[in-house]
Amino acid sequence: MKKYKLKNKFKGYKKGTRFYVIVESEFIGVKEYVLRTEDLLERLSISESELEKHFLFLGYK
């Protein structure tokens, strides 16, 4: 599972919040990602551009 960390405040989440990528999907060239917080309590659905702009890849778990 891929792990990411927020670079800056985004959609009410604090900088440094860690997420797991649960689902990666692509439909007609548009990629969408579903992430869950590290404690798995909250879900966030974002586009590829939002992932690249606001998140830092930490590696695989």
N, C-alpha and C positions, 0 to 999 in steps of 0.2 A: 504494500500500500504506500502511495506517495504522501509525504508530509510537506506542508507549507506553513509559512509564518507570515503574518501581516507586516508589511513595510510601514504602513501608516494607518491612521484611523479610517475605517470603512464600514458603512452601513450599521453604525452603532457598536461595532466591535473595536476594542482597544488595539493599539499598535503592539505587536509581539504575540497576539493570540495565535495559537497553533491549530492547524486544521489537517484532517485527512481527506484525500480525494476518494470519494466513494464510487462515483460514476463519471465516466467520460463518454460523451456521445457526440456524434456528428450527423447532421441532417442537411443535405444540399450545401456542403461546404461551411456550415456554421457549427462551430464546436461549442459545447456547453458542458460545464462541470458542476457536479454536486459535491459540496464539501460538508464535513461535519466537524464540529469543534472536537478538541482532543478528548473531552469527557463524553462525547457522542450525544450530547443533549440537544444541540441546536444544529439546524441544517441551513445551508446557503447554496443557492443556485446562481451561477455566474457565467459570463461569456469568456471566451479565450482572451480577449483584449483586457478585460477586468482582471483576470488571473495574472497576466503578464505585468500589468501596471501596479497592482496592489500587493502581490504576494511574492515571497522569496522561497524557492525550492530548497528544502532541507535534506532530502534524500528519501530512501525507502525504509520502511519499518519492517 
